[in-house]
Amino acid sequence: MNPTTPHPLPAGPTHPDPQHWDDIFTTTVDNVPIECIRPIDTDRPTWGIYPPGRYRSHDCLGTLHARDTDGLWHVQATGERHTTFANAVRTLRRPASWPTDRAQATAWARRLLNNPALLLIDIQTTGLHQPYAVQIAALEPDGTLVLDELLNPQADFEPEASTLHGLTRDNTQHAPLFSDLLPALTQLFHGRHLLAYNIRYDHDVITRELHRHYNNPAPAHTWLTASHWEDAITPLATWTGLWSTHHHSYRYPRLSSLYNATTNCRLLLHRLHQAANNQRPR
């Protein structure tokens, strides 16, 4: 087929089965268009990815294969596998600095796992608007769960939050208050290197709880600064290497679609080990 022939937009990823995608189609990933062209020597669900209107071999970003055996998208040049076509395209758009960037993220993960003060945390909340904590979990780097506590937030739940994590006023009304848990949190958190996925959110929730408990920002600030807080989201995004051309940065991958504090702590530890062992991202 002639790659210069006009083609409707889009004519590929709208169908769930790549076997039914056209030989040539144009689509967008992160608001940036690409042209997808099936090589003439195959009828398998395989496409070379090009910038629109540029079809010379040196313009090709790479080749992607939709494999029936595992349901994943395979990146030919690197052997990586991704769950979505869009994520596979993002790997082809990585900047030339990615090997160096990824090596730095791997070194970061190794340093953390060798830090005896490391503690992985996650907090589930009443919602997104001025939320309070309803579940707090903490995990040691050896995988030991040292905290998994439901809390009575003494606040209304946003319905969307309850739908995600299943917690409501009814099933938390007999749980302890944050103030009840505070002595244990103080003993567990202080002096530790706290790590979470999007830790700014967790830090803000704890700050709100401390302000409510003390009714004074000064002791709340003292409590918070007794620990070191670090966010895992940027280095793990760099290690994963899904490049957003639109935002000119590594795209933040979701840690999971689950909303359970303990599960998320374990998933974060697993992701840290993947990065530290230099396993291929997926």
KOLDRENNU-258070 format. One record per residue (C-alpha): residue in one letter; residue number from 1; z, x, y. Coordinates in nm, 4 decimals, padded with zeros to 6 digits. Example, Ala and Ser with C-alpha at 12.3 -4.5 7.8 and 13.67 -1.06 7.14 Angstrom:
2
@resn:A&resi:1&z:00.7800&x:01.2300&y:-00.4500
@resn:S&resi:2&z:00.7140&x:01.3670&y:-00.1060
//
This chain:
282
@resn:M&resi:1&z:00.0000&x:00.0000&y:00.0000
@resn:N&resi:2&z:-00.0653&x:00.1107&y:00.3526
@resn:P&resi:3&z:00.2717&x:00.1882&y:00.5202
@resn:T&resi:4&z:00.1275&x:00.1002&y:00.8595
@resn:T&resi:5&z:00.0661&x:-00.2607&y:00.7536
@resn:P&resi:6&z:00.2966&x:-00.4956&y:00.9503
@resn:H&resi:7&z:00.5679&x:-00.6508&y:00.7392
@resn:P&resi:8&z:00.8225&x:-00.9248&y:00.8086
@resn:L&resi:9&z:01.1757&x:-00.8201&y:00.9009
@resn:P&resi:10&z:01.3665&x:-00.8082&y:00.6723
@resn:A&resi:11&z:01.1924&x:-00.8399&y:00.3335
@resn:G&resi:12&z:01.4247&x:-00.6569&y:00.1030
@resn:P&resi:13&z:01.8040&x:-00.6799&y:00.1083
@resn:T&resi:14&z:01.7967&x:-01.0551&y:00.1673
@resn:H&resi:15&z:01.7475&x:-01.0952&y:-00.2100
@resn:P&resi:16&z:02.0518&x:-01.0011&y:-00.4234
@resn:D&resi:17&z:01.8393&x:-00.8409&y:-00.6959
@resn:P&resi:18&z:01.6517&x:-00.5237&y:-00.5892
@resn:Q&resi:19&z:01.4013&x:-00.5876&y:-00.8686
@resn:H&resi:20&z:01.2602&x:-00.8596&y:-00.6425
@resn:W&resi:21&z:01.2409&x:-00.6501&y:-00.3271
@resn:D&resi:22&z:00.8981&x:-00.5747&y:-00.1848
@resn:D&resi:23&z:00.7234&x:-00.2393&y:-00.2064
@resn:I&resi:24&z:00.7468&x:-00.1979&y:00.1689
@resn:F&resi:25&z:00.9975&x:-00.3588&y:00.3987
@resn:T&resi:26&z:01.1774&x:-00.2955&y:00.7235
@resn:T&resi:27&z:01.5476&x:-00.3617&y:00.7682
@resn:T&resi:28&z:01.8378&x:-00.2405&y:00.9796
@resn:V&resi:29&z:02.1601&x:-00.0577&y:00.8955
@resn:D&resi:30&z:02.4187&x:-00.0349&y:01.1731
@resn:N&resi:31&z:02.1647&x:-00.1905&y:01.4132
@resn:V&resi:32&z:01.9187&x:00.0960&y:01.3581
@resn:P&resi:33&z:01.5885&x:00.0122&y:01.1800
@resn:I&resi:34&z:01.4526&x:00.1886&y:00.8740
@resn:E&resi:35&z:01.1283&x:00.1569&y:00.6776
@resn:C&resi:36&z:01.1648&x:00.1425&y:00.3000
@resn:I&resi:37&z:00.8623&x:00.2412&y:00.0884
@resn:R&resi:38&z:00.8411&x:00.2371&y:-00.2899
@resn:P&resi:39&z:00.6665&x:00.5497&y:-00.4275
@resn:I&resi:40&z:00.3227&x:00.4701&y:-00.5723
@resn:D&resi:41&z:00.4067&x:00.6356&y:-00.9064
@resn:T&resi:42&z:00.6826&x:00.3915&y:-01.0055
@resn:D&resi:43&z:00.7493&x:00.0202&y:-01.0295
@resn:R&resi:44&z:01.1257&x:00.0741&y:-01.0620
@resn:P&resi:45&z:01.3575&x:-00.0354&y:-00.7769
@resn:T&resi:46&z:01.3266&x:00.2938&y:-00.5896
@resn:W&resi:47&z:01.2513&x:00.3466&y:-00.2205
@resn:G&resi:48&z:01.1966&x:00.6350&y:00.0136
@resn:I&resi:49&z:01.3762&x:00.5766&y:00.3439
@resn:Y&resi:50&z:01.1901&x:00.6575&y:00.6666
@resn:P&resi:51&z:01.2334&x:00.6140&y:01.0402
@resn:P&resi:52&z:00.9942&x:00.3349&y:01.1445
@resn:G&resi:53&z:00.6399&x:00.4567&y:01.1985
@resn:R&resi:54&z:00.7050&x:00.8076&y:01.0626
@resn:Y&resi:55&z:00.5748&x:00.8460&y:00.7092
@resn:R&resi:56&z:00.5158&x:01.2165&y:00.6549
@resn:S&resi:57&z:00.7112&x:01.3783&y:00.3728
@resn:H&resi:58&z:00.9329&x:01.5782&y:00.6071
@resn:D&resi:59&z:01.0290&x:01.2567&y:00.7905
@resn:C&resi:60&z:01.1733&x:01.0980&y:00.4757
@resn:L&resi:61&z:01.5504&x:01.0702&y:00.4973
@resn:G&resi:62&z:01.5771&x:01.0581&y:00.1175
@resn:T&resi:63&z:01.5199&x:00.8428&y:-00.1887
@resn:L&resi:64&z:01.7475&x:00.5691&y:-00.3245
@resn:H&resi:65&z:01.7467&x:00.4198&y:-00.6747
@resn:A&resi:66&z:01.8965&x:00.0836&y:-00.7732
@resn:R&resi:67&z:02.0275&x:00.1414&y:-01.1264
@resn:D&resi:68&z:02.0584&x:-00.1557&y:-01.3582
@resn:T&resi:69&z:02.2986&x:00.0267&y:-01.5897
@resn:D&resi:70&z:02.5871&x:00.0569&y:-01.3440
@resn:G&resi:71&z:02.4833&x:-00.1749&y:-01.0601
@resn:L&resi:72&z:02.5173&x:00.1076&y:-00.8074
@resn:W&resi:73&z:02.2801&x:00.2725&y:-00.5635
@resn:H&resi:74&z:02.2051&x:00.6332&y:-00.6561
@resn:V&resi:75&z:02.1199&x:00.8890&y:-00.3893
@resn:Q&resi:76&z:01.8581&x:01.1120&y:-00.5477
@resn:A&resi:77&z:01.9294&x:01.4321&y:-00.3549
@resn:T&resi:78&z:02.3068&x:01.4390&y:-00.4034
@resn:G&resi:79&z:02.3666&x:01.2341&y:-00.7177
@resn:E&resi:80&z:02.6135&x:01.0107&y:-00.5327
@resn:R&resi:81&z:02.6564&x:00.6455&y:-00.6244
@resn:H&resi:82&z:02.7392&x:00.3687&y:-00.3788
@resn:T&resi:83&z:02.8153&x:00.0011&y:-00.4173
@resn:T&resi:84&z:02.5824&x:-00.1124&y:-00.1377
@resn:F&resi:85&z:02.2356&x:-00.0243&y:-00.0151
@resn:A&resi:86&z:02.3707&x:00.0135&y:00.3394
@resn:N&resi:87&z:02.6293&x:00.2733&y:00.2346
@resn:A&resi:88&z:02.3642&x:00.4686&y:00.0460
@resn:V&resi:89&z:02.1481&x:00.4722&y:00.3615
@resn:R&resi:90&z:02.4474&x:00.5929&y:00.5631
@resn:T&resi:91&z:02.4745&x:00.8975&y:00.3368
@resn:L&resi:92&z:02.1138&x:00.9866&y:00.4203
@resn:R&resi:93&z:02.1947&x:00.9803&y:00.7924
@resn:R&resi:94&z:02.4793&x:01.2320&y:00.7743
@resn:P&resi:95&z:02.4710&x:01.5064&y:01.0358
@resn:A&resi:96&z:02.3999&x:01.8641&y:00.9296
@resn:S&resi:97&z:02.7675&x:01.9416&y:00.9937
@resn:W&resi:98&z:02.8868&x:01.7138&y:00.7105
@resn:P&resi:99&z:02.9420&x:01.9880&y:00.4473
@resn:T&resi:100&z:03.1688&x:02.1715&y:00.6916
@resn:D&resi:101&z:03.3354&x:01.8483&y:00.8057
@resn:R&resi:102&z:03.3960&x:01.7458&y:00.4460
@resn:A&resi:103&z:03.5391&x:02.0857&y:00.3517
@resn:Q&resi:104&z:03.7885&x:02.0482&y:00.6363
@resn:A&resi:105&z:03.8851&x:01.7010&y:00.5116
@resn:T&resi:106&z:03.9325&x:01.8384&y:00.1592
@resn:A&resi:107&z:04.1572&x:02.1156&y:00.2921
@resn:W&resi:108&z:04.3526&x:01.8520&y:00.4871
@resn:A&resi:109&z:04.4110&x:01.6449&y:00.1713
@resn:R&resi:110&z:04.5270&x:01.9504&y:-00.0228
@resn:R&resi:111&z:04.7730&x:02.0479&y:00.2498
@resn:L&resi:112&z:04.9192&x:01.6983&y:00.2531
@resn:L&resi:113&z:04.9625&x:01.6804&y:-00.1236
@resn:N&resi:114&z:05.1451&x:02.0132&y:-00.1118
@resn:N&resi:115&z:05.3756&x:01.8938&y:00.1663
@resn:P&resi:116&z:05.7161&x:01.8041&y:00.0130
@resn:A&resi:117&z:05.7925&x:01.5845&y:00.3156
@resn:L&resi:118&z:05.4896&x:01.3577&y:00.2544
@resn:L&resi:119&z:05.5554&x:00.9851&y:00.2138
@resn:L&resi:120&z:05.2768&x:00.7264&y:00.1907
@resn:I&resi:121&z:05.3527&x:00.3889&y:00.3464
@resn:D&resi:122&z:05.1928&x:00.0495&y:00.3962
@resn:I&resi:123&z:05.3096&x:-00.2678&y:00.5722
@resn:Q&resi:124&z:05.1915&x:-00.6255&y:00.5330
@resn:T&resi:125&z:05.2563&x:-00.8571&y:00.8268
@resn:T&resi:126&z:05.2627&x:-01.2102&y:00.9602
@resn:G&resi:127&z:04.9192&x:-01.1631&y:01.1163
@resn:L&resi:128&z:04.7337&x:-00.9622&y:01.3775
@resn:H&resi:129&z:04.8868&x:-01.0979&y:01.6986
@resn:Q&resi:130&z:05.2292&x:-00.9501&y:01.7714
@resn:P&resi:131&z:05.3014&x:-00.9361&y:01.3985
@resn:Y&resi:132&z:05.6256&x:-00.8725&y:01.2142
@resn:A&resi:133&z:05.6697&x:-00.7069&y:00.8754
@resn:V&resi:134&z:05.6774&x:-00.9135&y:00.5563
@resn:Q&resi:135&z:05.6338&x:-00.6343&y:00.2991
@resn:I&resi:136&z:05.6989&x:-00.2609&y:00.3256
@resn:A&resi:137&z:05.6184&x:-00.0092&y:00.0517
@resn:A&resi:138&z:05.6598&x:00.3675&y:00.0296
@resn:L&resi:139&z:05.5253&x:00.6069&y:-00.2318
@resn:E&resi:140&z:05.6115&x:00.9678&y:-00.3042
@resn:P&resi:141&z:05.3159&x:01.2075&y:-00.3518
@resn:D&resi:142&z:05.4007&x:01.2335&y:-00.7236
@resn:G&resi:143&z:05.3369&x:00.8590&y:-00.7530
@resn:T&resi:144&z:05.6997&x:00.7469&y:-00.7569
@resn:L&resi:145&z:05.7443&x:00.4126&y:-00.5831
@resn:V&resi:146&z:06.0591&x:00.4446&y:-00.3717
@resn:L&resi:147&z:06.0325&x:00.1221&y:-00.1714
@resn:D&resi:148&z:05.8749&x:-00.2182&y:-00.2254
@resn:E&resi:149&z:06.0549&x:-00.4818&y:-00.0246
@resn:L&resi:150&z:05.9694&x:-00.8320&y:00.0895
@resn:L&resi:151&z:06.1137&x:-00.9311&y:00.4269
@resn:N&resi:152&z:06.1945&x:-01.2526&y:00.6056
@resn:P&resi:153&z:06.0109&x:-01.1994&y:00.9357
@resn:Q&resi:154&z:06.1879&x:-01.4822&y:01.1190
@resn:A&resi:155&z:05.8508&x:-01.5603&y:01.2714
@resn:D&resi:156&z:05.5520&x:-01.7834&y:01.2086
@resn:F&resi:157&z:05.2746&x:-01.6696&y:00.9764
@resn:E&resi:158&z:04.9129&x:-01.6828&y:01.0835
@resn:P&resi:159&z:04.7351&x:-01.8928&y:00.8173
@resn:E&resi:160&z:04.4671&x:-01.6280&y:00.7736
@resn:A&resi:161&z:04.7309&x:-01.3661&y:00.6891
@resn:S&resi:162&z:04.8994&x:-01.5892&y:00.4300
@resn:T&resi:163&z:04.5611&x:-01.6529&y:00.2700
@resn:L&resi:164&z:04.5090&x:-01.2783&y:00.2278
@resn:H&resi:165&z:04.8480&x:-01.1633&y:00.1008
@resn:G&resi:166&z:04.9947&x:-01.4901&y:-00.0281
@resn:L&resi:167&z:05.3200&x:-01.4593&y:00.1696
@resn:T&resi:168&z:05.4582&x:-01.7550&y:00.3641
@resn:R&resi:169&z:05.7783&x:-01.8771&y:00.5235
@resn:D&resi:170&z:05.8649&x:-02.0528&y:00.1955
@resn:N&resi:171&z:05.8450&x:-01.7500&y:-00.0329
@resn:T&resi:172&z:06.0082&x:-01.5064&y:00.2127
@resn:Q&resi:173&z:06.2871&x:-01.7247&y:00.3526
@resn:H&resi:174&z:06.5475&x:-01.5762&y:00.1175
@resn:A&resi:175&z:06.4266&x:-01.2160&y:00.1561
@resn:P&resi:176&z:06.6334&x:-00.9679&y:00.3615
@resn:L&resi:177&z:06.5748&x:-00.9239&y:00.7327
@resn:F&resi:178&z:06.4325&x:-00.6038&y:00.8784
@resn:S&resi:179&z:06.7790&x:-00.5291&y:01.0161
@resn:D&resi:180&z:06.9177&x:-00.5513&y:00.6628
@resn:L&resi:181&z:06.6604&x:-00.2982&y:00.5435
@resn:L&resi:182&z:06.6939&x:-00.0645&y:00.8412
@resn:P&resi:183&z:06.9668&x:00.1634&y:00.6953
@resn:A&resi:184&z:06.7548&x:00.2256&y:00.3842
@resn:L&resi:185&z:06.4421&x:00.2823&y:00.5965
@resn:T&resi:186&z:06.6318&x:00.5272&y:00.8159
@resn:Q&resi:187&z:06.7448&x:00.7286&y:00.5158
@resn:L&resi:188&z:06.3995&x:00.7197&y:00.3574
@resn:F&resi:189&z:06.1737&x:00.7746&y:00.6610
@resn:H&resi:190&z:06.3619&x:01.0181&y:00.8816
@resn:G&resi:191&z:06.2454&x:01.3754&y:00.8475
@resn:R&resi:192&z:05.9408&x:01.2687&y:00.6454
@resn:H&resi:193&z:05.5686&x:01.3112&y:00.7077
@resn:L&resi:194&z:05.4549&x:00.9476&y:00.7002
@resn:L&resi:195&z:05.0936&x:00.8803&y:00.6066
@resn:A&resi:196&z:04.9129&x:00.5465&y:00.6148
@resn:Y&resi:197&z:04.5616&x:00.4108&y:00.6409
@resn:N&resi:198&z:04.5398&x:00.3045&y:01.0073
@resn:I&resi:199&z:04.8968&x:00.4136&y:01.0758
@resn:R&resi:200&z:04.8819&x:00.3035&y:01.4395
@resn:Y&resi:201&z:04.9096&x:-00.0538&y:01.3134
@resn:D&resi:202&z:05.2119&x:00.0272&y:01.0937
@resn:H&resi:203&z:05.3751&x:00.2240&y:01.3768
@resn:D&resi:204&z:05.3272&x:-00.0675&y:01.6165
@resn:V&resi:205&z:05.4825&x:-00.3114&y:01.3677
@resn:I&resi:206&z:05.7886&x:-00.0910&y:01.3130
@resn:T&resi:207&z:05.8179&x:-00.0432&y:01.6893
@resn:R&resi:208&z:05.8186&x:-00.4198&y:01.7424
@resn:E&resi:209&z:06.0827&x:-00.4632&y:01.4732
@resn:L&resi:210&z:06.3025&x:-00.1900&y:01.6235
@resn:H&resi:211&z:06.2761&x:-00.3390&y:01.9726
@resn:R&resi:212&z:06.3846&x:-00.6741&y:01.8337
@resn:H&resi:213&z:06.6713&x:-00.5134&y:01.6421
@resn:Y&resi:214&z:06.8065&x:-00.2896&y:01.9193
@resn:N&resi:215&z:06.6898&x:-00.4972&y:02.2154
@resn:N&resi:216&z:06.6508&x:-00.1597&y:02.3845
@resn:P&resi:217&z:06.3474&x:00.0751&y:02.3775
@resn:A&resi:218&z:06.5532&x:00.3965&y:02.3943
@resn:P&resi:219&z:06.7098&x:00.3876&y:02.0445
@resn:A&resi:220&z:06.3805&x:00.2552&y:01.9065
@resn:H&resi:221&z:06.2003&x:00.5613&y:02.0456
@resn:T&resi:222&z:06.4643&x:00.7926&y:01.9029
@resn:W&resi:223&z:06.4292&x:00.6304&y:01.5608
@resn:L&resi:224&z:06.0495&x:00.6576&y:01.5607
@resn:T&resi:225&z:06.0395&x:01.0224&y:01.6671
@resn:A&resi:226&z:06.2651&x:01.1259&y:01.3790
@resn:S&resi:227&z:05.9549&x:01.1086&y:01.1562
@resn:H&resi:228&z:05.6040&x:01.2523&y:01.1821
@resn:W&resi:229&z:05.3350&x:00.9827&y:01.1690
@resn:E&resi:230&z:04.9789&x:01.0659&y:01.0620
@resn:D&resi:231&z:04.6707&x:00.8526&y:01.0127
@resn:A&resi:232&z:04.4540&x:00.9047&y:00.7027
@resn:I&resi:233&z:04.1628&x:00.6952&y:00.8214
@resn:T&resi:234&z:03.9603&x:00.9535&y:01.0178
@resn:P&resi:235&z:03.9750&x:01.2466&y:00.7727
@resn:L&resi:236&z:03.9036&x:01.0165&y:00.4778
@resn:A&resi:237&z:03.6117&x:00.8621&y:00.6662
@resn:T&resi:238&z:03.4801&x:01.2142&y:00.7290
@resn:W&resi:239&z:03.5218&x:01.3069&y:00.3626
@resn:T&resi:240&z:03.3415&x:00.9897&y:00.2492
@resn:G&resi:241&z:03.0579&x:01.0667&y:00.4887
@resn:L&resi:242&z:02.9117&x:00.7244&y:00.5675
@resn:W&resi:243&z:02.7448&x:00.8005&y:00.8989
@resn:S&resi:244&z:02.6935&x:00.5232&y:01.1551
@resn:T&resi:245&z:02.3968&x:00.6182&y:01.3711
@resn:H&resi:246&z:02.4780&x:00.3302&y:01.6035
@resn:H&resi:247&z:02.8300&x:00.4589&y:01.6767
@resn:H&resi:248&z:02.7460&x:00.8263&y:01.6212
@resn:S&resi:249&z:03.0504&x:00.8742&y:01.4020
@resn:Y&resi:250&z:03.1655&x:00.8530&y:01.0405
@resn:R&resi:251&z:03.2179&x:00.4927&y:00.9439
@resn:Y&resi:252&z:03.5692&x:00.3882&y:00.8420
@resn:P&resi:253&z:03.5498&x:00.2719&y:00.4798
@resn:R&resi:254&z:03.7802&x:-00.0030&y:00.3632
@resn:L&resi:255&z:04.0699&x:00.1218&y:00.1555
@resn:S&resi:256&z:04.0514&x:-00.1964&y:-00.0524
@resn:S&resi:257&z:04.0095&x:-00.5717&y:-00.0313
@resn:L&resi:258&z:04.3672&x:-00.6204&y:-00.1539
@resn:Y&resi:259&z:04.6601&x:-00.7073&y:00.0696
@resn:N&resi:260&z:04.9595&x:-00.5716&y:-00.1128
@resn:A&resi:261&z:05.1610&x:-00.2843&y:00.0313
@resn:T&resi:262&z:05.2348&x:-00.1155&y:-00.3018
@resn:T&resi:263&z:04.8741&x:-00.1383&y:-00.4180
@resn:N&resi:264&z:04.7491&x:00.0090&y:-00.0930
@resn:C&resi:265&z:04.9919&x:00.3014&y:-00.1148
@resn:R&resi:266&z:04.8651&x:00.3790&y:-00.4643
@resn:L&resi:267&z:04.5027&x:00.3492&y:-00.3547
@resn:L&resi:268&z:04.5641&x:00.5843&y:-00.0644
@resn:L&resi:269&z:04.7225&x:00.8404&y:-00.2977
@resn:H&resi:270&z:04.4229&x:00.8081&y:-00.5318
@resn:R&resi:271&z:04.1840&x:00.8630&y:-00.2398
@resn:L&resi:272&z:04.3821&x:01.1702&y:-00.1329
@resn:H&resi:273&z:04.3500&x:01.3179&y:-00.4819
@resn:Q&resi:274&z:03.9764&x:01.2453&y:-00.4812
@resn:A&resi:275&z:03.9369&x:01.4298&y:-00.1527
@resn:A&resi:276&z:04.1598&x:01.7186&y:-00.2589
@resn:N&resi:277&z:03.9662&x:01.7602&y:-00.5866
@resn:N&resi:278&z:03.6335&x:01.7367&y:-00.4034
@resn:Q&resi:279&z:03.5147&x:01.4454&y:-00.6138
@resn:R&resi:280&z:03.2030&x:01.2690&y:-00.4965
@resn:P&resi:281&z:03.2792&x:00.9686&y:-00.2742
@resn:R&resi:282&z:03.1559&x:00.6244&y:-00.3762
//
